[in-house]
Amino acid sequence: MTKLDPRRHAFRDDLAAESLRGVVDAPRYVQGEPRQVAVSTLPLRREPRDDANLDTEALHGETLVVFHEADGWAWVQLDHDGYVGYVPSEGLGGIGAPATHRIAALRTYVFPEPDAKAPPRGMLSLNARVSVTEEGGRYVPLDTGGFVYASHIAPVGHHAPDFVTVAEGFLGAPYLWGGRTSVGLDCSGLVQLAAGAAGHVLPRDADMQEAEAGEPLDIAGGAELKRGDLVFWEGHVGIMTGADSFLHANAYHMAVEHEPFEEARRRIKDAGFEVTSARRLAAKPER
């Protein structure tokens, strides 16, 4: 049988997704049930335990497929990037109305009424998906209840013009392995979120992005780096903000940091890692 990456293919010793029948051996195959993230963010862990590694996070309104539920955990595959893991079942709901908008600010509050003085119900993060029931006011109502500030959302399909500018907005956000919000995120989470806001659909982890994002640059052959290029080390990725400047979420600063590229390159080399490649996203993503 073909060896598949378990991060993006739903199979375990006891079961597998029906779509993998004939591809992997499993005692049983499951079609799965479509569900939706009903909370602000939902941790996706490697194992069904609160202390298991955080691999990524699912955002409000994102859809997924549940293959198995037990003891308060659901084994799922996310629709937007195919990541597989365990999420708390209590954060899932049924499939609601199709999303009309995405959150276009780093984060925004959901208020119980269209009033900034009202105690907020919660917070939504960049790229979370919502369904707006009425437009035209300073605050807009959501089909799930509550109101968000109208300037903090954008219609689905309306993309930010420059993903680097989006990424720069995360400057100072704390580093969190597996994180995918401005409350905490890792290097590839920053790249995926910022690029996603600009319409680029990228995989979740740095090694996947290195293999699949945009087109490779022949930096060994003299190709010059420019704003928007992605630079990779083993297990790490960052974004060029100019020919000589660099932005990345990293565990050295424990934050998203903007610094001279050569300074970062030397420091990472001193830690034992050389640049492995660079890639350039298309000027305009495919729509």
C-alpha positions in Angstrom: 0.0 0.0 0.0 1.1 3.6 -0.6 2.8 5.4 2.3 0.7 8.5 3.0 1.3 11.5 5.3 -1.0 11.0 8.3 -1.2 14.8 8.8 -3.3 15.1 5.6 -4.8 11.6 5.2 -7.3 10.2 7.6 -6.2 6.7 8.6 -5.5 5.0 11.9 -4.9 1.4 13.0 -8.6 0.9 13.5 -10.3 2.9 10.7 -9.8 5.1 7.7 -11.7 7.6 5.6 -13.9 5.9 2.9 -11.9 7.9 0.3 -8.8 5.9 1.2 -10.4 2.5 0.5 -8.0 0.6 -1.7 -5.2 3.0 -0.8 -4.6 2.0 2.8 -5.5 -1.1 4.7 -7.9 -0.6 7.6 -10.4 -2.8 9.5 -13.2 -0.4 8.5 -13.8 2.7 6.4 -16.0 5.6 7.4 -17.6 8.2 5.2 -17.6 10.8 7.9 -20.0 13.5 9.0 -19.6 17.2 7.9 -19.5 19.6 10.9 -18.6 23.1 11.6 -16.5 25.0 14.2 -18.9 26.7 16.5 -16.4 28.4 18.8 -13.8 31.1 18.3 -10.9 28.7 17.8 -10.7 25.0 18.3 -7.3 23.2 19.1 -6.5 20.3 16.8 -4.2 17.9 18.7 -2.1 14.9 17.8 -3.8 12.7 20.3 -7.2 13.0 22.1 -5.8 14.6 25.3 -5.6 18.2 26.5 -1.9 17.8 27.1 -1.1 16.4 23.6 0.8 18.4 21.1 -1.1 21.3 19.4 -0.7 20.7 15.7 -3.0 23.5 14.4 -6.2 25.4 15.2 -9.5 25.5 13.4 -11.2 28.8 13.2 -14.9 29.7 13.7 -17.0 28.8 10.7 -14.5 26.5 9.2 -15.9 23.1 8.1 -14.5 19.6 8.7 -15.4 16.0 8.5 -15.8 13.9 11.7 -14.8 10.3 11.4 -15.0 9.1 15.0 -16.1 10.6 18.4 -15.4 9.2 21.8 -14.8 10.6 25.3 -15.3 14.2 24.3 -12.9 14.1 21.3 -13.6 14.0 17.6 -11.1 12.6 15.1 -11.5 15.0 12.1 -10.1 16.3 8.8 -10.2 20.0 8.2 -11.7 21.0 4.8 -9.5 24.1 4.2 -6.1 22.4 4.4 -6.8 18.7 4.9 -5.1 18.5 8.3 -6.1 15.5 10.5 -6.3 15.3 14.2 -8.4 15.4 17.4 -10.6 18.3 18.4 -12.8 18.8 21.5 -16.3 17.7 20.4 -18.0 20.5 22.4 -16.6 23.0 20.0 -18.4 21.5 17.0 -21.8 22.3 15.6 -23.9 21.3 12.6 -23.3 22.9 9.2 -25.0 26.3 9.2 -25.7 28.9 6.6 -23.0 29.3 4.0 -20.4 31.9 5.0 -20.9 35.3 3.5 -17.9 37.0 5.0 -14.6 36.4 6.6 -13.0 38.4 9.5 -10.6 40.8 7.9 -9.1 42.3 11.1 -6.5 40.5 13.2 -9.4 39.9 15.7 -12.7 41.4 16.5 -15.3 41.2 19.2 -18.8 39.8 18.9 -21.3 42.0 20.8 -24.7 40.9 22.0 -26.1 44.2 20.5 -24.8 46.8 18.1 -23.1 48.8 20.9 -19.4 48.9 21.6 -20.2 49.4 25.3 -22.0 46.1 25.6 -20.0 43.3 27.2 -18.8 41.2 24.3 -19.8 37.6 23.9 -16.4 36.5 22.5 -13.8 37.2 19.9 -13.2 36.1 16.3 -9.8 36.0 14.5 -8.6 36.8 11.1 -10.0 34.5 8.4 -12.8 33.1 10.6 -15.9 32.7 8.5 -19.3 34.1 9.4 -22.7 34.5 7.8 -24.1 38.0 7.9 -27.9 38.3 7.9 -28.2 42.0 7.1 -25.8 44.7 5.8 -25.7 48.5 5.9 -25.2 49.4 9.5 -22.0 50.2 11.5 -22.5 46.8 13.1 -23.8 43.7 11.3 -25.8 40.8 12.7 -24.6 37.2 12.4 -26.8 34.2 11.9 -25.3 32.7 15.0 -26.3 35.7 17.1 -24.4 38.8 18.0 -23.0 41.7 16.1 -19.5 42.5 14.7 -18.1 45.8 13.5 -18.8 46.1 9.8 -15.3 47.4 9.0 -13.7 44.3 10.4 -15.2 41.9 7.9 -14.9 41.4 4.1 -17.1 39.4 1.7 -16.0 35.9 1.0 -13.8 36.1 -2.2 -12.7 39.7 -1.4 -9.0 39.4 -0.7 -6.4 41.7 0.9 -4.2 43.2 -1.9 -0.8 42.4 -0.2 -0.3 39.4 2.0 3.0 40.8 3.4 1.1 43.8 4.8 -1.3 41.4 6.5 1.7 39.5 8.0 3.2 42.7 9.2 0.1 43.4 11.2 1.0 40.4 13.4 4.3 42.0 14.5 4.8 41.3 18.2 2.2 38.5 18.4 3.4 35.8 20.7 4.9 32.6 19.3 2.8 29.5 19.9 3.6 26.1 18.3 0.5 25.1 16.3 -1.2 28.5 16.8 -3.2 30.1 14.1 -4.4 33.4 15.5 -2.9 36.7 16.7 -3.2 35.5 20.2 -0.4 33.0 19.3 0.9 31.4 16.2 3.9 29.7 14.7 6.0 30.4 11.5 3.9 28.4 9.0 0.7 29.5 10.7 1.7 33.2 10.1 2.4 32.4 6.4 -0.8 30.4 5.9 -3.0 33.0 7.6 -1.5 36.1 5.9 -1.4 34.4 2.5 -5.0 33.1 3.0 -6.2 36.6 3.6 -4.9 37.6 0.2 -6.5 34.6 -1.5 -3.5 32.2 -1.6 -4.5 28.7 -0.4 -1.4 27.2 1.3 -0.9 24.0 3.3 -0.3 24.2 7.0 3.2 23.2 7.8 6.6 24.6 6.7 7.7 21.4 4.9 4.4 21.3 3.0 4.7 25.0 2.1 8.3 24.5 0.9 7.1 21.7 -1.4 4.0 23.3 -2.7 3.7 27.1 -2.2 4.2 29.1 -5.4 7.2 28.5 -7.5 10.8 27.7 -6.4 13.6 30.3 -6.7 17.1 29.4 -7.7 18.8 31.3 -5.0 21.9 29.2 -5.3 22.1 30.3 -9.0 21.8 34.0 -8.0 18.1 34.7 -8.0 17.5 37.8 -5.9 15.0 37.8 -3.0 12.2 40.4 -2.9 9.2 41.4 -0.9 6.8 38.5 -0.5 9.3 35.7 -1.1 9.2 32.8 1.3 12.5 31.6 2.7 12.8 28.1 4.2 15.0 26.3 6.7 14.4 22.8 7.9 11.2 23.2 9.9 11.0 27.0 9.6 9.7 29.6 7.2 9.6 33.4 7.0 8.6 36.2 4.7 10.8 38.7 3.0 9.4 42.2 3.5 12.0 43.7 1.2 15.3 42.8 -0.4 17.1 42.8 3.0 14.3 42.6 5.6 12.5 39.6 7.0 9.5 38.8 9.1 8.9 35.5 10.9 7.2 34.0 14.0 10.0 32.3 15.9 11.0 30.7 19.2 14.1 32.8 19.6 12.1 36.0 20.1 9.0 34.1 21.1 7.1 36.4 18.9 6.6 37.6 15.4 9.7 39.7 14.7 10.9 41.9 11.9 14.7 42.0 11.4 17.5 42.2 8.9 17.5 39.0 6.8 21.2 38.4 7.0 21.1 38.8 10.8 18.4 36.2 11.1 20.2 33.9 8.6 23.5 34.1 10.6 21.7 33.4 13.9 19.8 30.4 12.5 23.0 29.1 10.9 24.8 29.3 14.2 22.0 27.1 15.6 22.9 24.5 13.0 20.4 25.3 10.1 21.1 26.5 6.6 18.6 28.0 4.2 17.2 25.2 2.2 15.1 27.0 -0.4 13.0 30.0 -1.3 9.7 30.2 -3.1 7.6 33.0 -4.7 3.8 33.2 -4.7 1.9 34.3 -7.8 1.3 38.0 -8.0 -2.4 37.3 -8.1 -3.8 34.1 -6.6 -6.1 31.9 -8.7 -9.7 32.8 -8.0 
